[in-house]
Every structure is written in structure tokens, then in C-alpha cells.
Amino acid sequence: MFSKKILIVDDEKQIRELLSHYFNRLDFSVRAVSSGKEALERMESFIPNIVLLDYMMPGITGLELFPQVKKLFPFAKVIILTGRGSEEIAVKALKMGVDDYITKPFELTKIRDLVRYYLNQQREEIISVNGKYHYPLEDELINRYEFLRLAHSHPELGVKTISSFFSFSRQDFYNFLKRIKEFGLLGIIGQRELKKLIGRYQETRLYTKNLPGFIPFPFLDEEEGNTTYNLGNFLNWNDSAQIKLEMIREAATDPRPHVGSICKKYGITREAFYQNYRAFEARGIFGILRRKKGRPRKDGGELSMS
């Protein structure tokens, strides 16, 4: 899933403990440090989505630290914590590119709302959905797919940075990638998850054999530099389930989706598009997986990927 990681940088112990306890209760992953130097050291292993940054600290101020934070992790959202009567500092911070500020003493609910707002904004900067078509970014399997896809569509970010957006590790990336190359879209579903979905939907016709030879999407331009991670190496025309997901994803992420153009691009009829979309809407990725011809088996036999 999308990660919720906060770095609190404040020299006041009471503030650090208050915010740490509060956001831990809200299921955030929290780290708290007392100085700018500690913050930079911590960010080498903990890349936060949100940084709550005190302005007035000994050694280095929050505004002096801010450019270094953004250099390490450009996508981090930074909220400056200032004392009352520091409006000039707040204005200066916003001009520098700080996302927002809040004055002390603050209400916990107010800072919670700010954090949630900027988490959502960060997610929309990575994957923006238009709300016209169903594409559940809170779904675990969709998150796994977007995790892999983001690394291939923005290889300049690197797997480490990509991992920081999600609650997955770099090892998860390599595991998911290996399975999706071997089994197609089906590969991002674990064995236990697959058995649960099969039981839930009484489906026994899934096609679980290895995919045939890889053929990139025909409408992709030639990638420059032939990098390991690019869309040409990720999108597989032979995996019908991935084609369906890409169609639905395009309809859901295009600011002005046009189903006719999408159908023409993917070589599919409108009727087939909506049929697949309804299956996805009802059962998610499981609904668009490749299936064998014929009726489901009455004995409900188990399927395995081999």
C-alpha cells in the first residue's frame, strides 16, 4: 500500500513525543529527531513522505535544512512548525517552496488534517485518477502493480525512492517483478491470496501456465538508452490481463478520457471494453485475469502456478 512515513524534526522533547505518539496511533511510521544533523543522518535509511520541521533549532534552522531535505528526497512534503508571531518566517518558507506551515501551540487534529491532505497530494502527483472510472488505489494488488509500473515509467527515480512511496521493500520489488515476468499479471497475486479469491468467486478456469514469448506494446516508442527499467520491458502484449488493466488504468488516469480512442489504441470494441471494465469493477484484478474456455469445474479444484 502507499506508505505513511513521517519524520519529526524538533529540538523540544515534549513536541517530539506528543507528535510521535499521536501519529503512531494513526498507523503512521514515525521517526523523531532533535536536530538537523540527525535528520539528514536518519534520511539515509528512512525516506519520509512528510517532514514536520521545526523552524527554530540550535545549529541549523528549519529553513536552512529545507533545501538539503528536498535535495535528498524531492517528493517529500515539508510542513514548517513555527512559534506565534512568526508570520514573516512562514511567508519566507512558502516562497522557498515549503508546502505549508503551522504555528505552535497547534491542535493535533489540525496538523493531522494537513498531513493527510499532503499525503493525498503526493499520491496524486505520482498516480492521478480522474474519478470517472473505478481504479482503487487502496487495493493491495493495484498497489503492487503501480509499484512495479512506476519504477519502469520513471527509472530515473531508482527503486529505493520508488519503494519509499509504498509500504513495500526493495526486495518486494524484485520478487514481484520476477513473478510478473514469469506469470504475467497473475504473478502479483500470492498463492494464499489466489486460493481465497478462487473460493470467494467459485472460479476454477484461470489460465496459470507461463506466458509465451514477450512482445512489447506495439504503440510504445523506442526507448532511448535501452535502460533495464522502462515501459517497453514491462508491458507485455501477450498478457491479455495486463492489456485490460492498462486500458482501464488509462481511462481512470486520463484527465479527459475518451473510450473510443482508447478502444482504437488497444484494438478492442467498446462492448469488450465495458465488459472488462465491469468485471474489474466487481472483482478487481482477479476479474480480468486470463481464463480457459468452458465452464467452471463443479468440483472446485484448486489451481496452482507452476
C-alpha positions as CSV (number, residue, x, y, z in Angstrom):
1,M,0.0,0.0,0.0
2,F,1.0,3.6,-0.2
3,S,3.3,4.4,2.7
4,K,2.6,6.8,5.6
5,K,6.0,7.9,6.9
6,I,6.7,11.0,8.9
7,L,9.9,12.5,10.1
8,I,9.6,14.9,13.0
9,V,12.5,17.3,13.5
10,D,12.1,19.4,16.6
11,D,14.5,20.2,19.5
12,E,11.7,20.2,22.0
13,K,11.3,16.7,23.5
14,Q,7.7,17.3,24.5
15,I,6.7,18.1,20.9
16,R,8.5,15.1,19.5
17,E,6.9,12.7,22.0
18,L,3.4,14.3,21.5
19,L,3.5,14.0,17.7
20,S,5.2,10.6,17.7
21,H,2.6,9.1,20.0
22,Y,-0.3,10.7,18.1
23,F,0.7,9.6,14.6
24,N,1.8,6.2,15.8
25,R,-1.8,5.7,16.9
26,L,-3.0,6.7,13.4
27,D,-0.9,3.9,11.9
28,F,1.9,6.1,10.6
29,S,5.5,5.0,10.6
30,V,7.2,7.7,12.6
31,R,10.8,8.8,13.3
32,A,11.7,11.8,15.5
33,V,15.0,13.6,15.8
34,S,16.2,16.7,17.7
35,S,18.4,18.4,15.2
36,G,19.0,19.0,11.5
37,K,22.2,16.9,11.6
38,E,20.2,13.9,13.0
39,A,17.5,14.4,10.4
40,L,20.0,14.1,7.5
41,E,21.5,11.0,9.0
42,R,18.1,9.4,9.5
43,M,17.0,10.1,6.0
44,E,19.8,7.9,4.7
45,S,17.7,4.9,5.7
46,F,14.3,6.4,6.3
47,I,12.8,8.4,3.4
48,P,9.7,10.2,4.7
49,N,6.6,11.2,2.9
50,I,6.0,14.1,5.3
51,V,8.6,16.1,7.2
52,L,7.4,18.1,10.2
53,L,10.2,20.6,10.5
54,D,10.7,23.0,13.4
55,Y,12.0,26.4,12.3
56,M,14.0,27.4,15.4
57,M,16.6,24.8,16.3
58,P,20.2,25.1,17.6
59,G,22.9,24.7,15.0
60,I,20.8,24.8,11.8
61,T,17.3,26.3,11.4
62,G,14.4,24.6,9.6
63,L,14.7,26.9,6.6
64,E,18.4,26.2,6.3
65,L,17.7,22.4,6.5
66,F,14.9,22.5,4.0
67,P,16.9,22.7,0.8
68,Q,19.0,19.7,1.9
69,V,15.9,17.7,2.7
70,K,14.4,18.4,-0.8
71,K,17.7,17.5,-2.5
72,L,17.7,14.1,-0.8
73,F,14.0,13.5,-1.5
74,P,12.4,15.9,-3.9
75,F,8.9,14.4,-3.4
76,A,8.8,14.9,0.4
77,K,6.1,17.2,1.7
78,V,7.5,19.6,4.2
79,I,5.5,21.4,6.9
80,I,7.3,24.1,9.0
81,L,6.5,24.4,12.7
82,T,6.8,28.0,13.9
83,G,6.1,30.0,17.0
84,R,3.3,32.6,17.2
85,G,4.3,35.9,15.7
86,S,6.5,34.3,13.1
87,E,4.4,35.2,10.1
88,E,7.4,36.7,8.2
89,I,9.2,33.3,8.6
90,A,6.2,31.5,7.4
91,V,5.9,33.7,4.2
92,K,9.7,33.2,3.6
93,A,9.3,29.4,4.0
94,L,6.4,29.3,1.4
95,K,8.4,31.4,-1.1
96,M,11.3,28.9,-0.7
97,G,9.0,26.0,-1.6
98,V,7.9,24.7,1.8
99,D,4.5,23.1,1.3
100,D,2.8,24.6,4.4
101,Y,3.3,25.8,8.0
102,I,1.6,25.6,11.3
103,T,2.1,27.7,14.4
104,K,2.7,26.5,17.9
105,P,0.9,25.7,20.0
106,F,-1.2,23.7,17.5
107,E,-4.2,21.5,17.6
108,L,-3.4,17.8,16.8
109,T,-6.5,17.5,14.6
110,K,-5.4,20.4,12.5
111,I,-1.9,19.0,11.9
112,R,-3.4,15.6,11.2
113,D,-5.6,17.1,8.5
114,L,-2.7,18.9,7.0
115,V,-0.6,15.7,6.9
116,R,-3.5,13.7,5.3
117,Y,-4.0,16.4,2.7
118,Y,-0.4,16.4,1.6
119,L,-0.2,12.6,1.6
120,N,-3.1,12.6,-0.8
121,Q,-1.5,15.4,-2.9
122,Q,1.7,13.4,-3.0
123,R,-0.1,10.3,-4.2
124,E,-1.9,12.3,-6.9
125,E,1.4,13.6,-8.1
126,I,2.5,10.0,-8.6
127,I,-0.7,8.5,-9.8
128,S,-3.6,10.9,-10.6
129,V,-7.1,9.4,-11.1
130,N,-9.9,11.3,-12.6
131,G,-12.8,9.7,-10.6
132,K,-14.7,8.8,-13.8
133,Y,-13.6,5.2,-13.8
134,H,-13.0,2.8,-10.9
135,Y,-9.3,2.4,-10.2
136,P,-8.9,1.6,-6.4
137,L,-5.5,2.9,-5.3
138,E,-6.2,1.5,-1.9
139,D,-6.3,-2.0,-3.3
140,E,-3.2,-4.1,-2.4
141,L,-2.9,-5.8,-5.8
142,I,-3.3,-2.4,-7.6
143,N,-0.6,-1.0,-5.4
144,R,1.8,-3.9,-6.3
145,Y,1.2,-3.2,-10.0
146,E,1.7,0.5,-9.6
147,F,4.8,-0.1,-7.6
148,L,6.4,-2.0,-10.5
149,R,5.0,0.3,-13.2
150,L,6.2,3.5,-11.5
151,A,9.8,2.1,-11.4
152,H,9.6,1.3,-15.2
153,S,7.9,4.6,-16.2
154,H,10.3,6.7,-14.1
155,P,13.6,4.8,-13.9
156,E,15.5,8.0,-13.1
157,L,14.0,7.9,-9.6
158,G,15.5,4.5,-8.7
159,V,14.0,1.5,-6.9
160,K,14.9,2.9,-3.4
161,T,13.0,6.1,-4.0
162,I,10.1,4.3,-5.6
163,S,9.9,1.9,-2.6
164,S,9.6,4.9,-0.3
165,F,6.2,5.8,-1.8
166,F,4.8,2.4,-0.9
167,S,4.8,0.1,2.1
168,F,6.9,-2.4,0.1
169,S,10.7,-3.0,0.3
170,R,13.2,-3.1,-2.5
171,Q,13.2,-6.9,-2.1
172,D,9.4,-6.9,-2.7
173,F,10.1,-5.1,-5.9
174,Y,12.4,-7.8,-7.2
175,N,10.1,-10.6,-6.0
176,F,7.0,-9.0,-7.7
177,L,8.9,-8.3,-10.9
178,K,10.2,-11.8,-11.2
179,R,6.7,-13.3,-10.8
180,I,5.0,-10.9,-13.2
181,K,7.6,-11.6,-15.9
182,E,7.0,-15.3,-15.3
183,F,3.2,-15.4,-14.9
184,G,2.0,-12.1,-16.2
185,L,-0.4,-10.1,-14.1
186,L,-1.4,-13.2,-12.3
187,G,2.1,-13.2,-10.7
188,I,1.4,-10.3,-8.4
189,I,-1.1,-12.4,-6.5
190,G,0.3,-14.7,-3.8
191,Q,-0.7,-18.4,-3.6
192,R,-2.8,-17.9,-0.5
193,E,-4.5,-14.9,-1.9
194,L,-5.3,-16.7,-5.1
195,K,-6.9,-19.6,-3.3
196,K,-9.0,-17.2,-1.3
197,L,-10.2,-15.4,-4.5
198,I,-10.9,-18.7,-6.2
199,G,-13.0,-19.8,-3.3
200,R,-14.8,-16.4,-3.0
201,Y,-15.7,-16.3,-6.6
202,Q,-16.0,-20.0,-7.3
203,E,-13.6,-19.7,-10.2
204,T,-11.7,-22.7,-11.5
205,R,-10.9,-21.6,-15.1
206,L,-7.9,-19.4,-14.6
207,Y,-5.0,-19.8,-17.0
208,T,-2.0,-20.3,-14.9
209,K,0.7,-21.5,-17.3
210,N,3.8,-19.5,-18.1
211,L,3.3,-16.8,-20.7
212,P,4.6,-17.3,-24.2
213,G,7.4,-15.1,-25.6
214,F,7.4,-11.4,-24.6
215,I,6.1,-8.9,-27.1
216,P,6.1,-5.2,-26.1
217,F,3.1,-3.0,-26.7
218,P,3.1,-2.1,-30.4
219,F,2.3,1.6,-29.8
220,L,5.3,2.3,-27.5
221,D,8.0,4.5,-28.9
222,E,11.6,3.1,-28.9
223,E,13.2,3.7,-25.5
224,E,16.4,5.7,-25.5
225,G,19.4,4.3,-23.7
226,N,17.9,0.8,-23.5
227,T,17.7,1.0,-19.7
228,T,16.7,-2.0,-17.7
229,Y,13.6,-0.4,-16.3
230,N,11.4,1.1,-19.0
231,L,7.8,0.5,-20.1
232,G,9.0,-1.5,-23.1
233,N,10.4,-4.0,-20.7
234,F,7.4,-4.1,-18.5
235,L,4.2,-4.0,-20.7
236,N,3.6,-7.4,-22.3
237,W,1.2,-7.6,-25.3
238,N,1.0,-11.4,-24.8
239,D,-0.6,-10.9,-21.4
240,S,-4.2,-10.2,-22.1
241,A,-4.9,-9.4,-18.4
242,Q,-2.2,-6.7,-18.4
243,I,-3.6,-5.2,-21.6
244,K,-7.0,-5.0,-20.0
245,L,-5.6,-3.4,-16.9
246,E,-3.7,-0.8,-18.9
247,M,-6.9,0.1,-20.8
248,I,-8.8,0.6,-17.6
249,R,-5.9,2.4,-16.0
250,E,-5.7,4.8,-18.9
251,A,-9.5,5.5,-18.7
252,A,-9.1,6.2,-15.0
253,T,-6.0,8.4,-15.1
254,D,-6.6,10.4,-18.3
255,P,-7.9,13.9,-17.3
256,R,-10.3,13.7,-20.2
257,P,-10.8,10.0,-21.1
258,H,-12.2,9.1,-24.5
259,V,-13.3,5.5,-24.6
260,G,-13.5,5.4,-28.4
261,S,-9.8,6.5,-28.7
262,I,-8.8,4.0,-26.0
263,C,-10.5,1.2,-27.8
264,K,-8.9,2.1,-31.1
265,K,-5.5,2.3,-29.5
266,Y,-5.8,-1.2,-27.9
267,G,-7.7,-2.8,-30.7
268,I,-10.8,-3.7,-28.8
269,T,-14.5,-2.9,-29.2
270,R,-16.5,-0.6,-26.9
271,E,-18.6,-3.6,-25.8
272,A,-15.5,-5.6,-24.9
273,F,-14.0,-2.6,-23.0
274,Y,-17.1,-2.1,-20.9
275,Q,-17.4,-5.9,-20.3
276,N,-13.9,-6.0,-19.0
277,Y,-14.4,-2.8,-17.0
278,R,-17.5,-4.2,-15.3
279,A,-15.5,-7.4,-14.4
280,F,-12.7,-5.2,-13.0
281,E,-15.1,-3.0,-11.1
282,A,-16.7,-6.1,-9.5
283,R,-13.7,-8.2,-8.8
284,G,-10.6,-6.1,-9.3
285,I,-7.6,-7.7,-11.0
286,F,-9.0,-11.1,-10.3
287,G,-11.9,-10.3,-12.7
288,I,-9.7,-9.6,-15.7
289,L,-7.2,-12.5,-15.4
290,R,-6.9,-14.9,-18.3
291,R,-9.3,-17.7,-18.3
292,K,-9.6,-21.1,-20.1
293,K,-12.6,-21.7,-22.3
294,G,-15.5,-23.6,-21.0
295,R,-17.5,-23.6,-17.7
296,P,-16.0,-23.6,-14.2
297,R,-15.4,-27.1,-12.8
298,K,-18.1,-28.3,-10.4
299,D,-15.6,-29.9,-8.0
300,G,-14.0,-26.5,-7.3
301,G,-10.5,-28.0,-7.8
302,E,-7.5,-25.9,-6.8
303,L,-5.3,-24.1,-9.2
304,S,-1.5,-23.7,-8.8
305,M,1.1,-21.7,-10.7
306,S,3.9,-24.0,-11.9
